[in-house]
């Protein structure tokens, strides 16, 4: 039994052993820009170097663009001009221009902006009084200029500190706002802007704002048909019927079906691409399935109705509430302070407009009905297999025979956003490869799934194989994607195979699996291929050292080379002391060395899927049954290193 001890007031006030002092000197008040610079993740998410679409430099660009788009949405200015090089950005809109007396304030005073007044910006996308100031604080150069009715005001900043400002001076420029900024290289280390991530962003702006012209370094982006253009841009499979396009006040939707598996959605709020969905997308998915079910008057499963669907929704909400600073998931329950709920608004719209469409377009309704019936038939045929497969996957994963899990997952509603975005799973071949990764991984955010041998070639097979094949059934369960991407547990699914022919073959088999059954996993940017070095070139005099170190002359002792060109360059640097190791498999790389390859500087190539990739034709040729054609292709394109002819 615990002994009761009386504690005096003096004893209660004694400091704990080793505790620091706590005085007024420890209380610090940060300026607005210091707070942003010390805690940038609170304002723009992750930092990055520009090699990923969600890196911070693109968030900075978006914050400036959102203000320009808001002007267009309010009916001012039909053009936005953007000039970008690898390090700097300039955005010029032709809206009303910022009130001249407030130009400095909107760029440098927190909680300052017109968007607190819902009459001026009723359905805005930009951050209330924060966005452009975050850009200012995180840039070494920030210049803002506003032109209104023949007058102009200019201001220069650096890292949020004002350098100079002009008086209000005459100008013959058209109305509007110009912002130029250079992100701080001390925060965004080694960054550069890449058009491959900027162009999709700009296209989405034009799809959501028909009639708006956006110029990127002189190249024009424009849309006449809104979300219909967006869907056509992103389709990678043939549609079963013409795209259904419905528009109303504050809502636009497009819907079609293909023969691909799964569901594919694009959702937007006030022009913001909500990549993680939210209340509007959940309402849209439920209302679409319910409306179609009610139209046919049959007790269809929602999953059968939505199988193969490709759709998009854009809504405008007053004072939207997002679940993160980067606005990727809508949390709002209502359309506005006095409006209906999001679910009711979307449900009522679809109940009327989609049902009317199906009553008028009988051919389309018939095609949808046949698609649903085909999905239902396949699901029922797999019912017993699916149940057994789920039970098996549950048992195996409980005992961690295939999966070494991490602690933080993407689908954790209360998890830290940065850690959730860092969550990843490595799909490895064999125990030796997974062993190296397992010993050195970050157990908080990096999981490992071990394949046993070569996976099955799933090309032209039905979804039945996903459940009958142990490897694919267990992988699907580990990712938690059987019912769609809403429950996806890892932000990055990284295929990690050996850098040899067998490893390449396994990589292609895994990509075929994802393309066949989970194309949306690729389209949403979750699938990556890990790049590991082919060679290690090191100074043989210090060969026992592990890692990249420098000698007294400042020359690196060890180089990890991903290409022959890098290998040759490393040999030239080390000269006669060069010792060359060819890595044939991941298992040959020691855990300590592997730390360099799956850490912050990990090289992982994102797998992309575009309409012009002609995936069906590629899969049929490379993974289909036309063995003689592939054999002839290999013979015709084989490169012989010594230039001798094939006999």
C-alpha positions as CSV (number, residue, x, y, z in Angstrom):
1,X,0.0,0.0,0.0
2,X,1.3,3.5,-0.9
3,X,2.5,5.6,2.1
4,X,1.0,9.0,2.4
5,X,3.6,11.8,2.7
6,X,2.8,15.4,3.5
7,X,4.5,17.9,1.1
8,X,5.1,21.5,2.2
9,X,4.6,24.6,0.0
10,X,8.4,25.2,0.0
11,X,9.0,21.7,-1.3
12,X,6.4,22.2,-4.0
13,X,8.2,25.3,-5.3
14,X,11.6,23.6,-5.5
15,X,12.9,23.2,-9.1
16,X,13.3,19.7,-10.5
17,X,16.8,18.4,-10.7
18,X,18.5,19.7,-13.9
19,X,15.6,22.1,-14.8
20,X,16.4,25.3,-16.5
21,X,15.5,28.7,-15.0
22,X,12.2,30.3,-16.1
23,X,12.3,34.1,-16.0
24,X,11.0,37.0,-18.1
25,X,14.1,36.6,-20.2
26,X,12.8,33.3,-21.6
27,X,9.6,35.0,-22.9
28,X,10.0,35.9,-26.5
29,X,7.7,37.8,-28.9
30,X,8.4,37.1,-32.5
31,X,7.7,39.6,-35.3
32,X,5.2,38.4,-37.9
33,X,7.9,37.5,-40.4
34,X,10.2,35.9,-37.8
35,X,7.3,33.5,-36.9
36,X,6.7,32.6,-40.5
37,X,10.4,32.0,-41.1
38,X,10.9,29.9,-38.0
39,X,7.7,27.9,-38.6
40,X,7.2,27.9,-42.4
41,X,5.5,24.5,-42.3
42,X,2.5,26.1,-40.4
43,X,1.9,28.3,-43.4
44,X,3.0,26.5,-46.6
45,X,3.3,22.8,-45.6
46,X,6.6,21.1,-46.5
47,X,9.6,23.0,-47.9
48,X,11.2,20.8,-50.6
49,X,13.4,21.8,-53.5
50,X,10.8,21.9,-56.3
51,X,11.1,18.3,-57.4
52,X,7.6,17.5,-56.0
53,X,4.3,19.2,-56.9
54,X,3.5,20.0,-53.3
55,X,6.8,21.6,-52.4
56,X,6.7,25.0,-50.8
57,X,7.9,27.1,-53.7
58,X,4.7,26.1,-55.6
59,X,2.6,27.0,-52.6
60,X,4.2,30.5,-52.7
61,X,3.3,30.7,-56.4
62,X,-0.2,29.6,-55.7
63,X,-0.8,32.2,-53.0
64,X,0.1,35.0,-55.4
65,X,-1.9,33.4,-58.2
66,X,-5.0,32.9,-56.0
67,X,-5.2,36.7,-55.5
68,X,-5.1,37.2,-59.2
69,X,-7.8,34.6,-59.8
70,X,-10.0,36.1,-57.1
71,X,-10.0,39.3,-59.1
72,X,-11.2,37.5,-62.2
73,X,-13.9,35.7,-60.2
74,X,-15.1,39.1,-59.0
75,X,-15.4,40.1,-62.7
76,X,-12.2,42.1,-63.1
77,X,-9.4,41.4,-65.6
78,X,-9.5,38.6,-68.2
79,X,-5.8,37.9,-68.3
80,X,-2.9,36.9,-65.9
81,X,0.7,37.0,-67.1
82,X,3.3,34.9,-65.3
83,X,7.1,34.9,-66.0
84,X,9.2,32.3,-64.2
85,X,12.8,31.2,-64.4
86,X,14.3,28.5,-62.3
87,X,14.5,30.8,-59.2
88,X,12.2,33.8,-59.5
89,X,8.5,34.5,-60.3
90,X,6.6,37.5,-61.5
91,X,2.8,37.6,-61.6
92,X,0.8,40.4,-63.2
93,X,-3.0,40.6,-63.1
94,X,-5.3,43.1,-64.6
95,X,-7.9,43.4,-61.9
96,X,-8.8,46.4,-59.8
97,X,-5.4,46.8,-58.1
98,X,-4.8,46.9,-54.3
99,X,-6.0,50.2,-52.8
100,X,-2.8,52.3,-53.0
101,X,-2.6,53.4,-49.3
102,X,-2.8,49.7,-48.3
103,X,-0.1,48.2,-50.5
104,X,2.5,47.9,-47.8
105,X,0.0,46.7,-45.2
106,X,-1.4,43.8,-47.2
107,X,2.1,42.6,-47.9
108,X,3.5,43.0,-44.3
109,X,0.8,43.2,-41.7
110,X,-0.9,40.0,-40.4
111,X,-4.7,39.9,-40.4
112,X,-4.9,42.5,-43.1
113,X,-6.9,41.9,-46.2
114,X,-10.2,42.4,-48.1
115,X,-11.2,38.8,-47.7
116,X,-12.5,39.3,-44.2
117,X,-15.3,41.2,-45.9
118,X,-17.5,38.6,-47.6
119,X,-19.1,41.3,-49.7
120,X,-15.9,42.1,-51.5
121,X,-14.6,38.5,-51.8
122,X,-17.7,36.4,-51.3
123,X,-16.3,33.1,-52.5
124,X,-12.5,33.7,-52.4
125,X,-9.7,31.1,-52.5
126,X,-6.8,33.2,-51.2
127,X,-5.8,33.0,-47.5
128,X,-7.5,35.6,-45.3
129,X,-4.7,38.1,-44.7
130,X,-1.9,35.5,-44.6
131,X,-0.9,34.1,-48.0
132,X,0.9,37.0,-49.7
133,X,2.7,37.8,-46.4
134,X,4.0,34.3,-46.2
135,X,5.4,34.8,-49.6
136,X,7.0,38.0,-48.5
137,X,8.6,36.6,-45.4
138,X,10.0,33.5,-47.2
139,X,11.6,35.5,-50.1
140,X,14.9,37.3,-50.3
141,X,13.3,39.7,-52.8
142,X,9.6,40.6,-52.7
143,X,8.4,43.5,-54.9
144,X,4.7,44.6,-55.1
145,X,3.2,47.2,-57.3
146,X,-0.4,48.3,-57.6
147,X,-1.9,50.5,-60.4
148,X,-5.3,52.1,-59.9
149,X,-6.8,54.7,-62.2
150,X,-3.6,56.3,-63.5
151,X,-1.8,56.1,-60.1
152,X,0.8,53.6,-58.8
153,X,2.3,52.5,-55.5
154,X,5.5,50.3,-55.2
155,X,7.2,48.6,-52.3
156,X,10.4,46.4,-52.0
157,X,10.9,43.9,-49.2
158,X,13.5,41.3,-48.2
159,X,12.6,38.4,-45.9
160,X,9.6,40.5,-44.8
161,X,11.5,43.6,-43.9
162,X,10.7,46.7,-46.0
163,X,13.6,48.1,-48.0
164,X,11.9,50.9,-49.8
165,X,8.5,52.2,-50.9
166,X,7.5,54.8,-53.4
167,X,5.1,57.7,-53.0
168,X,1.9,57.5,-55.0
169,X,3.0,58.4,-58.5
170,X,1.4,58.7,-61.9
171,X,1.3,55.7,-64.2
172,X,0.0,55.0,-67.7
173,X,-0.2,51.2,-67.0
174,X,-3.5,49.4,-66.9
175,X,-5.1,48.7,-63.5
176,X,-3.9,45.6,-61.7
177,X,-1.3,44.2,-59.3
178,X,2.3,43.0,-60.1
179,X,4.2,40.8,-57.6
180,X,7.7,39.6,-58.1
181,X,9.5,37.3,-55.6
182,X,12.6,35.1,-55.2
183,X,12.2,32.3,-52.6
184,X,14.9,32.3,-49.9
185,X,17.5,29.7,-50.9
186,X,18.4,29.3,-47.2
187,X,14.9,27.9,-46.6
188,X,14.3,26.2,-49.9
189,X,17.7,24.7,-50.4
190,X,18.8,23.9,-54.0
191,X,15.3,24.7,-55.3
192,X,14.2,25.4,-58.9
193,X,10.8,25.8,-60.5
194,X,9.8,23.1,-62.9
195,X,7.2,23.6,-65.6
196,X,6.0,20.0,-65.3
197,X,4.4,21.0,-62.0
198,X,3.4,24.6,-62.9
199,X,1.5,23.8,-66.1
200,X,-1.1,21.4,-64.6
201,X,-1.7,24.1,-61.9
202,X,-2.3,26.7,-64.5
203,X,-4.5,24.4,-66.6
204,X,-6.7,23.8,-63.6
205,X,-7.1,27.5,-63.1
206,X,-8.4,27.9,-66.7
207,X,-10.7,24.9,-66.5
208,X,-12.3,26.4,-63.4
209,X,-12.5,29.9,-64.9
210,X,-13.7,29.7,-68.5
211,X,-12.7,32.7,-70.4
212,X,-9.6,33.5,-68.3
213,X,-6.3,33.6,-70.3
214,X,-3.1,32.7,-68.4
215,X,0.2,33.3,-70.0
216,X,3.3,31.5,-68.8
217,X,6.5,32.9,-70.3
218,X,4.4,33.9,-73.3
219,X,2.5,30.6,-73.7
220,X,-1.3,30.9,-73.5
221,X,-3.6,28.6,-71.5
222,X,-7.3,28.9,-72.0
223,X,-10.5,26.8,-71.6
224,X,-13.9,27.2,-73.3
225,X,-15.6,24.1,-71.8
226,X,-14.5,24.2,-68.1
227,X,-14.5,20.8,-66.3
228,X,-15.3,19.0,-69.5
229,X,-11.9,20.1,-70.8
230,X,-10.3,19.0,-67.5
231,X,-11.7,15.5,-67.8
232,X,-10.6,15.2,-71.4
233,X,-7.2,16.3,-70.4
234,X,-6.9,13.6,-67.7
235,X,-8.6,10.6,-69.2
236,X,-6.3,7.7,-70.0
237,X,-9.0,5.2,-71.0
238,X,-11.8,5.3,-73.5
239,X,-15.1,6.6,-72.2
240,X,-18.2,4.4,-72.5
241,X,-20.5,7.3,-73.2
242,X,-20.2,11.1,-73.8
243,X,-19.2,13.1,-70.8
244,X,-22.2,14.3,-68.8
245,X,-21.7,18.1,-68.1
246,X,-24.0,19.8,-65.6
247,X,-23.8,23.4,-64.4
248,X,-25.7,25.5,-61.9
249,X,-25.2,28.4,-59.5
250,X,-22.0,27.7,-57.5
251,X,-21.7,24.2,-58.9
252,X,-20.3,22.4,-61.9
253,X,-19.9,18.6,-62.4
254,X,-18.8,16.2,-65.1
255,X,-19.3,12.5,-65.0
256,X,-18.5,9.5,-67.3
257,X,-17.5,5.8,-67.0
258,X,-14.6,3.8,-68.5
259,X,-13.7,0.1,-68.3
260,X,-10.9,0.8,-65.9
261,X,-11.2,-0.4,-62.3
262,X,-11.7,1.8,-59.3
263,X,-12.9,5.4,-59.1
264,X,-11.3,8.6,-60.2
265,X,-12.3,12.1,-59.0
266,X,-11.1,15.7,-59.2
267,X,-12.6,18.1,-56.7
268,X,-12.3,21.9,-56.3
269,X,-13.6,24.6,-54.0
270,X,-13.5,28.2,-55.1
271,X,-10.9,27.3,-57.6
272,X,-8.7,25.4,-55.1
273,X,-7.8,21.9,-56.1
274,X,-8.7,19.9,-53.0
275,X,-6.4,16.9,-53.7
276,X,-7.5,15.2,-50.5
277,X,-11.2,15.8,-51.1
278,X,-13.3,16.7,-48.1
279,X,-17.0,17.3,-47.4
280,X,-17.9,18.3,-50.9
281,X,-16.3,15.2,-52.5
282,X,-17.9,12.8,-50.0
283,X,-21.3,14.4,-50.7
284,X,-20.8,14.2,-54.5
285,X,-19.8,10.5,-54.5
286,X,-22.8,9.6,-52.3
287,X,-25.3,11.8,-54.2
288,X,-24.1,10.5,-57.6
289,X,-24.5,6.9,-56.7
290,X,-27.8,7.5,-54.9
291,X,-29.3,9.4,-57.8
292,X,-28.3,6.7,-60.4
293,X,-29.6,4.0,-58.1
294,X,-33.0,5.8,-57.6
295,X,-33.2,6.5,-61.3
296,X,-33.1,2.8,-62.2
297,X,-35.1,1.8,-59.2
298,X,-32.9,-1.2,-58.4
299,X,-31.0,-2.1,-55.2
300,X,-27.6,-1.7,-56.7
301,X,-24.5,-1.5,-54.5
302,X,-22.9,2.0,-54.6
303,X,-19.5,0.3,-55.3
304,X,-21.0,-1.2,-58.5
305,X,-22.4,2.1,-59.6
306,X,-19.1,3.9,-59.1
307,X,-16.8,1.3,-60.5
308,X,-15.0,2.8,-63.5
309,X,-16.4,6.3,-62.8
310,X,-14.3,9.3,-63.8
311,X,-15.8,12.6,-62.5
312,X,-15.0,16.1,-61.3
313,X,-16.9,18.6,-59.1
314,X,-16.3,22.3,-58.5
315,X,-18.3,24.2,-55.9
316,X,-18.2,27.8,-54.6
317,X,-18.5,28.1,-50.8
318,X,-18.8,31.2,-48.7
319,X,-15.9,31.5,-46.2
320,X,-14.6,28.0,-46.8
321,X,-12.9,26.2,-43.9
322,X,-10.0,23.9,-44.9
323,X,-8.4,21.3,-42.7
324,X,-4.9,22.4,-43.4
325,X,-3.1,25.6,-44.3
326,X,-2.4,24.4,-47.8
327,X,-6.2,23.9,-48.4
328,X,-6.1,20.4,-49.8
329,X,-9.2,19.1,-47.9
330,X,-12.4,21.0,-47.3
331,X,-13.8,20.9,-43.8
332,X,-16.9,23.1,-44.3
333,X,-20.3,21.6,-43.6
334,X,-22.3,24.5,-44.9
335,X,-22.3,26.4,-48.2
336,X,-22.3,29.7,-46.3
337,X,-23.6,31.3,-43.0
338,X,-27.2,31.3,-44.3
339,X,-27.0,28.6,-46.9
340,X,-27.8,24.8,-47.0
341,X,-25.3,22.1,-46.0
342,X,-22.8,21.1,-48.6
343,X,-24.4,17.6,-48.7
344,X,-27.9,18.9,-49.3
345,X,-26.8,21.5,-51.9
346,X,-25.0,18.9,-53.9
347,X,-27.6,16.2,-53.4
348,X,-30.5,18.4,-54.5
349,X,-28.6,19.6,-57.6
350,X,-27.8,16.0,-58.7
351,X,-31.2,14.6,-57.9
352,X,-32.7,17.1,-60.3
353,X,-30.1,17.7,-63.0
354,X,-28.5,14.2,-63.3
355,X,-31.9,12.4,-63.1
356,X,-33.3,14.8,-65.8
357,X,-30.3,14.1,-68.0
358,X,-30.7,10.3,-67.7
359,X,-34.4,10.6,-68.6
360,X,-33.6,12.6,-71.7
361,X,-30.5,10.7,-72.8
362,X,-31.8,7.1,-72.9
363,X,-28.8,5.7,-74.8
364,X,-26.4,7.0,-72.1
365,X,-28.7,5.6,-69.3
366,X,-28.7,2.2,-71.0
367,X,-24.8,2.1,-71.2
368,X,-24.6,3.1,-67.5
369,X,-27.0,0.3,-66.6
370,X,-25.0,-2.3,-68.5
371,X,-21.8,-1.1,-66.9
372,X,-23.3,-1.4,-63.4
373,X,-24.7,-4.9,-64.1
374,X,-21.3,-6.0,-65.4
375,X,-19.6,-4.7,-62.2
376,X,-22.2,-6.4,-60.0
377,X,-21.8,-9.7,-61.8
378,X,-18.0,-9.6,-61.3
379,X,-18.3,-8.6,-57.7
380,X,-20.8,-11.4,-56.9
381,X,-18.6,-14.0,-58.7
382,X,-15.7,-12.9,-56.4
383,X,-17.8,-12.7,-53.2
384,X,-16.4,-15.9,-51.6
385,X,-12.9,-15.3,-52.8
386,X,-13.0,-11.7,-51.5
387,X,-14.1,-12.8,-48.0
388,X,-11.4,-15.4,-47.7
389,X,-8.8,-13.1,-49.1
390,X,-9.7,-10.4,-46.6
391,X,-9.5,-12.8,-43.7
392,X,-6.1,-14.1,-44.8
393,X,-4.7,-10.6,-45.3
394,X,-5.9,-9.6,-41.8
395,X,-4.2,-12.6,-40.2
396,X,-0.9,-12.2,-42.1
397,X,-0.7,-8.4,-41.5
398,X,-1.5,-9.0,-37.8
399,X,1.6,-11.2,-37.5
400,X,3.7,-8.8,-39.6
401,X,4.9,-11.6,-42.0
402,X,4.8,-9.3,-45.0
403,X,4.6,-5.8,-43.6
404,X,6.9,-4.0,-41.3
405,X,4.7,-1.0,-40.6
406,X,5.5,2.6,-39.5
407,X,3.9,4.7,-36.8
408,X,2.4,7.6,-38.8
409,X,-0.1,7.0,-41.6
410,X,-1.6,9.3,-44.3
411,X,-5.2,8.4,-43.2
412,X,-4.7,9.4,-39.6
413,X,-7.2,12.2,-39.1
414,X,-5.3,13.6,-36.1
415,X,-1.7,13.1,-37.4
416,X,0.9,15.8,-38.1
417,X,0.5,17.0,-41.7
418,X,4.2,17.0,-42.4
419,X,4.7,13.5,-41.0
420,X,1.6,12.2,-42.9
421,X,2.9,13.6,-46.1
422,X,6.3,11.9,-45.4
423,X,4.6,8.5,-44.8
424,X,5.9,5.9,-47.3
425,X,6.0,2.2,-48.0
426,X,8.9,0.5,-49.8
427,X,7.9,-2.5,-51.9
428,X,11.1,-4.7,-52.0
429,X,12.1,-7.9,-53.6
430,X,13.3,-10.6,-51.2
431,X,14.5,-10.6,-47.6
432,X,18.0,-9.3,-48.3
433,X,16.8,-6.1,-49.9
434,X,14.2,-5.5,-47.3
435,X,16.7,-6.3,-44.5
436,X,18.9,-3.3,-45.5
437,X,16.0,-0.9,-45.6
438,X,14.5,-2.2,-42.4
439,X,17.6,-1.7,-40.4
440,X,18.0,1.9,-41.4
441,X,14.5,3.2,-42.1
442,X,12.7,5.9,-40.2
443,X,10.3,3.8,-38.2
444,X,8.0,6.8,-37.8
445,X,7.2,7.3,-41.5
446,X,8.8,4.4,-43.5
447,X,7.2,1.0,-43.8
448,X,8.5,-2.0,-45.8
449,X,6.5,-4.7,-47.7
450,X,8.5,-7.7,-48.9
451,X,7.7,-9.5,-52.1
452,X,8.4,-13.2,-52.5
453,X,9.8,-13.9,-55.9
454,X,8.5,-12.3,-59.1
455,X,4.9,-11.0,-59.1
456,X,2.3,-12.3,-61.6
457,X,1.9,-10.5,-64.9
458,X,-1.6,-9.1,-64.4
459,X,-2.1,-7.6,-67.8
460,X,-5.5,-8.4,-69.3
461,X,-6.6,-10.3,-66.1
462,X,-9.7,-9.5,-64.1
463,X,-9.8,-8.1,-60.6
464,X,-10.3,-11.7,-59.3
465,X,-6.5,-12.1,-59.5
466,X,-6.0,-9.3,-56.9
467,X,-7.7,-11.6,-54.3
468,X,-6.5,-15.0,-55.5
469,X,-2.8,-14.0,-55.6
470,X,-1.3,-13.8,-52.1
471,X,1.2,-11.0,-52.9
472,X,-1.4,-8.7,-54.5
473,X,-4.1,-9.4,-51.9
474,X,-1.7,-8.7,-49.0
475,X,-0.3,-5.6,-50.7
476,X,-3.8,-4.2,-51.3
477,X,-4.6,-4.8,-47.7
478,X,-1.4,-3.2,-46.5
479,X,-2.2,-0.1,-48.6
480,X,-5.8,-0.2,-47.5
481,X,-7.1,0.7,-51.0
482,X,-9.6,-2.0,-51.6
483,X,-12.5,0.5,-51.3
484,X,-10.7,3.4,-52.9
485,X,-8.0,5.9,-52.0
486,X,-9.8,7.5,-49.1
487,X,-8.2,5.1,-46.7
488,X,-4.7,5.0,-48.3
489,X,-2.2,4.6,-45.5
490,X,0.9,5.9,-47.1
491,X,1.5,9.1,-49.2
492,X,4.3,7.4,-51.2
493,X,4.3,3.9,-52.5
494,X,7.9,3.3,-53.5
495,X,8.9,0.4,-55.7
496,X,12.5,-0.6,-54.6
497,X,14.0,-3.3,-56.8
498,X,17.5,-4.3,-57.7
499,X,19.3,-2.4,-60.5
500,X,19.5,-5.4,-62.8
501,X,17.4,-7.2,-65.3
502,X,15.4,-9.1,-62.8
503,X,14.8,-6.0,-60.7
504,X,13.6,-4.1,-63.8
505,X,11.3,-6.9,-64.6
506,X,9.8,-6.9,-61.2
507,X,9.4,-3.1,-61.4
508,X,7.5,-3.4,-64.6
509,X,5.2,-6.2,-63.2
510,X,4.4,-4.0,-60.2
511,X,3.6,-1.0,-62.5
512,X,1.4,-3.2,-64.6
513,X,-0.5,-4.2,-61.5
514,X,-1.1,-0.6,-60.4
515,X,-2.0,0.5,-64.0
516,X,-4.5,-2.3,-64.4
517,X,-6.3,-2.1,-61.0
518,X,-5.4,1.1,-59.3
519,X,-4.6,3.7,-62.0
520,X,-5.9,6.5,-59.7
521,X,-3.0,5.7,-57.3
522,X,-0.6,6.7,-60.0
523,X,-2.7,9.7,-61.2
524,X,-2.9,11.1,-57.7
525,X,1.0,11.0,-57.6
526,X,1.4,8.3,-55.0
527,X,3.6,5.8,-56.9
528,X,7.4,6.2,-57.0
529,X,10.4,4.2,-58.2
530,X,13.5,4.3,-55.9
531,X,16.7,5.0,-57.6
532,X,19.7,3.4,-56.0
533,X,23.3,3.7,-57.2
534,X,24.7,1.3,-59.8
535,X,28.3,1.9,-58.7
536,X,30.4,2.9,-55.7
537,X,33.7,4.5,-56.6
538,X,36.0,5.2,-53.6
539,X,39.6,5.8,-52.7
540,X,41.0,2.3,-52.2
541,X,43.5,3.6,-49.6
542,X,40.5,4.4,-47.3
543,X,38.2,1.8,-48.7
544,X,37.0,0.7,-45.2
545,X,35.4,4.0,-44.6
546,X,31.6,4.1,-45.1
547,X,29.9,7.2,-46.4
548,X,30.9,10.2,-48.4
549,X,33.9,11.9,-46.7
550,X,36.5,14.4,-47.8
551,X,40.2,14.1,-47.6
552,X,42.6,16.9,-46.6
553,X,42.5,18.3,-50.1
554,X,38.8,18.6,-50.1
555,X,38.2,15.7,-52.5
556,X,35.4,13.3,-51.7
557,X,36.6,9.8,-50.8
558,X,33.5,7.9,-51.9
559,X,31.1,8.6,-54.7
560,X,27.8,6.8,-55.3
561,X,27.1,6.8,-59.0
562,X,23.7,6.3,-60.6
563,X,24.9,6.5,-64.3
564,X,27.9,5.5,-66.3
565,X,28.7,9.2,-66.7
566,X,28.8,9.7,-62.9
567,X,31.0,6.7,-62.6
568,X,33.5,8.0,-65.2
569,X,33.6,11.4,-63.5
570,X,34.2,9.9,-60.1
571,X,37.1,7.8,-61.5
572,X,38.7,10.9,-63.1
573,X,38.6,12.6,-59.7
574,X,40.2,9.8,-57.7
575,X,42.6,8.7,-60.4
576,X,44.7,5.7,-59.8
577,X,43.3,5.3,-56.3
578,X,39.8,4.6,-57.6
579,X,38.1,1.3,-56.4
580,X,34.9,0.5,-58.3
581,X,32.1,-1.7,-57.0
582,X,29.1,-2.6,-59.1
583,X,26.0,-3.0,-57.0
584,X,23.9,-5.9,-58.5
585,X,21.3,-5.9,-55.8
586,X,20.0,-3.9,-52.9
587,X,21.1,-6.6,-50.5
588,X,24.7,-5.8,-51.4
589,X,24.4,-2.3,-50.0
590,X,25.1,-2.2,-46.3
591,X,22.5,-0.6,-44.0
592,X,24.8,2.3,-43.2
593,X,25.3,3.1,-46.8
594,X,21.6,2.7,-47.4
595,X,21.0,5.6,-45.0
596,X,22.1,7.9,-47.8
597,X,19.6,6.5,-50.3
598,X,16.3,6.6,-48.3
599,X,16.9,9.7,-46.2
600,X,16.2,13.3,-47.0
601,X,18.1,13.2,-50.2
602,X,16.4,10.1,-51.5
603,X,16.2,9.8,-55.3
604,X,12.7,8.6,-56.1
605,X,11.1,9.2,-59.5
606,X,7.3,9.8,-59.5
607,X,5.4,7.6,-61.9
608,X,3.0,9.7,-64.0
609,X,0.1,8.8,-66.2
610,X,-1.1,11.0,-69.0
611,X,-3.5,10.7,-71.9
612,X,-0.7,10.9,-74.4
613,X,1.1,8.0,-72.8
614,X,-1.2,5.5,-74.7
615,X,-1.0,3.1,-71.8
616,X,-3.3,0.5,-73.3
617,X,-1.1,0.1,-76.3
618,X,2.1,0.1,-74.3
619,X,0.8,-2.6,-71.9
620,X,-0.5,-4.7,-74.8
621,X,2.9,-4.6,-76.5
622,X,5.2,-5.0,-73.6
623,X,3.1,-7.1,-71.2
624,X,0.7,-8.9,-73.6
625,X,1.0,-12.3,-75.4
626,X,2.7,-11.0,-78.6
627,X,6.0,-12.6,-77.7
628,X,7.4,-12.8,-81.3
629,X,6.8,-9.1,-81.8
630,X,8.7,-8.2,-78.6
631,X,11.5,-10.6,-79.5
632,X,11.9,-8.9,-82.9
633,X,11.8,-5.5,-81.2
634,X,14.6,-6.5,-78.8
635,X,16.8,-7.8,-81.7
636,X,16.3,-4.7,-83.8
637,X,17.0,-2.3,-80.9
638,X,19.8,-4.2,-79.0
639,X,22.9,-2.2,-78.5
640,X,26.1,-4.2,-78.6
641,X,28.9,-2.4,-76.6
642,X,31.8,-3.5,-78.8
643,X,29.9,-2.6,-82.0
644,X,30.2,-6.2,-83.4
645,X,27.3,-7.5,-85.4
646,X,24.9,-10.1,-84.0
647,X,25.4,-13.5,-85.6
